[in-house]
Amino acid sequence: MDYLKQYRKVTYTNLLTSGRLNTYLADIDRQAQERLEWLVEGMKQAQGITEQLKAENALEWTGRMNNIRACAMEIVNEEIIYT
């Protein structure tokens, strides 16, 4: 919503006045969450991050997962949030 208010004022105003803002935001949020989960799972598989790694070296697993989540979030922001 903040992005719409700041950078897409016309879209924000149109959605707000038509009563579709909450529905639009909920749909964008759902799409973003689904895409984020899909990307994280794909990246985990591609990099070989497993539950075994988590059990054997939790610190490395955490670092790699944080990196994956950050990368996936950047992709989701570019593809869904800021379009």
Beta strands, then each sheet from edge to edge (+ up, - down):
end
